Amino acid sequence: MIKVSVMYPNSEDVKFDADYYKNTHLPMVQKFVGSALKELELDLGIGGRAPGEAAPYVAIAHLKFDDVASFQAAFGPHAATFADDVKNYSNVQGEIQISELVTF
């Protein structure tokens, strides 16, 4: 299983509409990628390493798929639609990392 993490970096001038992202954007992603998406989690940053320090990311979405091929097949045809929607909730682009999940 793999995890695709979409991470939105935090900064003083970042704008991020968590309600839109949670209630509109992510449900759209779920609908379009369909059953290839095995699990979806959303982390909303509330703090950093030290007390009072800002979180390094305002939000991180974690999307789980069986493998890279199933992610690419499900996500690829809709990537432009997903990217075009960013302007509706943020002024920063998300960084994407694909990870192999290892459980203990």
Sequence and secondary structure as in RCSB ss.txt:
>XXXX:A:sequence
MIKVSVMYPNSEDVKFDADYYKNTHLPMVQKFVGSALKELELDLGIGGRAPGEAAPYVAIAHLKFDDVASFQAAF
GPHAATFADDVKNYSNVQGEIQISELVTF
>XXXX:A:secstr
 EEEEEEEE  TT  B HHHIIIIIHHHHHHHHGGG  EEEEEE    SSTT   SEEEEEEEEESSHHHHHHHH
GGGHHHHHHHGGGTBSS  EEEEEE    
